[in-house]
Amino acid sequence: MKIRLVNAGVFTPVDELEETLTVPAEGFYWIDADVEDLELLQPLYNLHDLAVEDCLSEEDQRPKIEIYESHYFIVVNSIRFDDEEIFLRALNVFLGRHFIITVTKQKIHELRVLKPILWEQEVSEPDRFLYLLIDLVVDNYFSVGDRIEARIEKLEEDILMHTKKSHLSEIIGLRSEILWLKKMLGPQKEVINTLNKKDLRLIDDQLQKYFSDIYENAVKISETFETYRDLMGNLREAYQSSIANRANEIMRVFTAITTIFMPLTVITGIYGMNFDNMPELHTRYGYYGVIAVMATLGCGMLFIFRKKEWL
């Protein structure tokens, strides 16, 4: 657990947790905690039992906002994409009048990026901290969306150039992740919309209007992932079409080969009959003549097929 006094974007470490119970003359306290620290924080800050239970739960938490007498409890999902799988990591925030507590189970990229922004904008209020944090979380969805789009384009190119069976599992896996992600974006939009429209005494009225911009970005992200879902459907159709075309190509080659060898089979069948009185049977160069005719016939048919673009 790290405790800092934030004033005008400047961080001052605080050693004693009890010191944060007193309202500072300027700035606010930021407590960056792990879930194990809640046992100590709950009685000091009178954190609601249900909020603490949500933080400790092993199940994925839906984004939400709970309003209690002395603080707000907000859950948003930070996104991470490692080119193989999409991860959502819960970011739990307790917002008070003179403090903000962030509780996470894993490292959250946005919290690390936020520090220089707080210094640059000389932040001294916990509600503005919350605004900048959620803004970073939402903006990160755009960068992940760009990487997903690039992966879709590459997958489409690979399918068109050289279709593999593994492509189908990639399509199904990525489409499932996009659908799951879009489902989780719905509650997150509602949280941001609540921060934008509802009368909240712990958030400044002037600052509250800025949440509308974040909400618009959240709507754009949701629409973008809806488009990605449609693209994955088109990609699956392209895969099936490519497989069908490939099967048709193989069948066309097999058909051409069968057609070429059909007259040759007739000739070999005739000369394979067990009769003594057959043309060229006792001729010195009869065997070579028949081979030459067969080769000429096969090459001639192959030439005709290629000229007509059947092969």
N, C-alpha and C positions, 0 to 999 in steps of 0.2 A: 504494500500500500504506500502510495506517495501522496503527500499532503503539501500543497502549495498555496500561498497567498498571491492572488493575481491582481495586480493594480497597474492600470495603463499598459497592459501587455507584459509587464515585468513580473517574473516568477521569483518568489521568495520562499525557500523551503521552510516548512513548519515541523518541528520535532514532536510536539505534544498534541495528541488528538483532541484533548479537552480544550485546548486553546481555540479550536474552531467553533466551539459552542457560543463564543462571544462575538457579537457583530463587530467586524473591523471598522476602523474609522474610514478607510477607503478600500475599495476593491472587494473581492470575495474569495472564498476558499474553494479550491478545486481538489477533491479527493478522488484519486484514481485507484480504484480498489479491485481486488479479486473477489470471487464469490465467497471464499473462506473468511474474508474480512467482515462480512455482513453480521456475523455473530457479535462482533464488537460494535459495529456501527448502528445496528438496529435499536438497542436501548438508548443510546446517546441522542440519536436524531428522531426517535419515535417513528421509525419507518414501519409502514403498515405490514402486517403479517402476510397478506396475500401478495403484496409486491415482492417481499423477500422470498416467498415460496416460488413465485414465477422465476426469479433469478436463479434459484437453486435447482429448478426442474431440469431433468435431462432431456425432456421433449423440446422440439422446436417451438419457440414462442411466436405467436402472431404479433405484428406491430400493433400497438395500442397506446392509449393515454388514460391514466387513472388519476382523478383529482381528489386529493385528501386535504385535510384541514391545514396542515403545516407544510405540505410539499406536493409536488406532482410526480407521478411515476410514468415514464415514457419508455417505450420499447420500439426501436427501429432496427432494421436489418441492414448490416453492412454486406456488400457483395464482393466476392473474390472469384476470379476465373484463371485457372492455371493451364488453359489450353486442352485440358482433358475433362474437367468437371467444374460445374459452377457450385460455389459454396455461399451460403448465407450465414452470417455470424451475428448473433443478437447483441445489440448494444443497449444496455439498460442504464437509464439516466434518472436520478432523483434530483429534482430541481427545487431549491428552497429560496428564501428571500436573500440570504447572504452566503449561500453555498450551492455547489453542484457536485453530485457524486456520480461517477461513471463506473459501472460494474461490468466486467467482461470475463468470459471464460478463456478466450484466445486473444492474441495480439490483434488489435484493430488498426489498420493502416491510417484511417482518418484521424485518429487521436495523435498520431505522430506528426502528420502533416499539419494539423491544426496549430501547433505551438508557434511556428513563425508567423502565422496569420494573426494570432492574438497579439503578438508583439508589434507587428506592422500596423494594425488598426487600433492599438492602444486600448484594448478591451478592459473594462473594469466592472462589468455587470454579468451575472450568471445567465440571464435570459439571452443576452447577445452571444455568449459562449454557445448556448444551445442552438441558436439560429445558425451560426457559422458551422457548427458540427453537422447539423442535419443537411445544410447546403452542400457540404463536402460529400456526405453519404450519397445524396441524390446525384451529384455530378459524377461520382464514380460509376454510376450505372451507365452513363453515356459512354465512358471509355470502355467498359466491358461490352456494351452493345456494339461498338465499333469492331472489337476483336471477334465477337460472334459473327458479325456480318462478313468480316474477312475470312473466317473459317467456312462460312456457307459458300462464299464465292470460290474458294479453293476446292471445296468438296464438289461443287458443280463442275469446275474445270476438270477435276480428276475423273468424274463420272463420264463426261463427254469424251475425254481422251482415251481412257482405259478403265472400263468398268470392272470392279472387283466385288466379290460377295461381301467383303468386309464393309463396303460402303453402306450397305443396307443397315447394318447394326449401328454405324455411326449416325446415320440419318435418324433412326428410331431413338437412339440415346440422346442426341442433341435436341430433338423435337420434344421429348419428354421433359428435359431440363427447362426448355423455354416455356412450356405449358405450366410447369411447377412454379417457375419464377414469376410468370404473369399472374398466377393465382395469389402469390404472396405480395404482389405489388398493390393489389386492391386495398387491403387493410392499411398499408403504408400511406397510400394516398389519403385515406380517411383521417389518419393521424395528423398529417400535414394540414388538411383542410380544417380540422378542429383547432389547430394552433393558429390558423388564419382567421377563422370566423367567430369562434366562441369567446365570450368575455372571460378572460383569464387574468386574475389579479396579480399573478407573479410574473406576467409578461407585459412589458411596456406597450401602451396602445400604439405608439408610433412604430415600434419595432414589429408589432404584430402584423402590420400591413405588408411587411417584406416577405412574410411567409406565403403570400399569394403567388409571388414569383417562383418560389420553390414548388408550390402546388402545380403551377403550370408546367414546370419541368417534369414533375412526376407524371402528369397526364401524357406528356410527349413520350416519355419512356414507355409507359404502358401501351401507347399506340404503336410505338416502334417494335415492341416485342410481339404485338399482334401481327404486324407485318412479317416478322421473322417466322412466326408460326405458319403463315400462308406460304412463305418461301420454302419452308421445309416440306409442305405438302406438294408444292410444285417440283421440288427436288426428288421426292419419292416417285412421282410420276415420270420424271426424266430418267430415273434409275430403271424403272420397270420398262420404259420405252427402249432404253439402251440395251437392256437384256434381251428384249424381244427382237430388236434389230440384229443383235449379235447372233441370236439363234437362227434368224432368217438367213444371215450371211453364211453361217455354217451349213445350213440345209441347202442353200444354193450351190455351195462348193461341192457338197456331197452329191447333189443331183447331177451337176455337170460331170463329175468324175464317173458316176454311174452311167451317164449317157455316153461318155467317151468309150468306156470299156464294154458297153453293150454289144456293138458290132464286132469288137475284137473277140468277145466271148463266143459269138456265133461262129466266127471263123475257126477258132480253136476247137469249138465243139464239133464242127464238121470234120476237121482233120483228125479229131480224136476218135472218130468212129472206126470200128474194127472191120474195114473192108479193104480188099487188095486192089481193086480197080478204081483208083482215085486219081484225079489230075495231079501232076507234079509229084506223085508219091515216089516214083522211081527215077525222077529227074535229078541230075547231079546238084543243081543249084535251087531245087524246088523249095527246100526249107528256108534258105536265105531270102528267096523271092517272097514267100508268104510273110516272113518277119518284116521285110521292107514294106509290103503292102499295109500290114497292120500298123507299123510306125507312121507311115504316111497318112493313113486314115485317122489315127489318133491326133497327130500334130495338126492335121487339117481341121478337125473338129474343134480343137483347142483354139486355133487361130480364128475360126468363125465365131466362137463364144466371146473371145476378147474383143473382136471387132464390133460385135453387137452389144458390148458392155454387159454381158451376162456374168462375167467373171471379173 
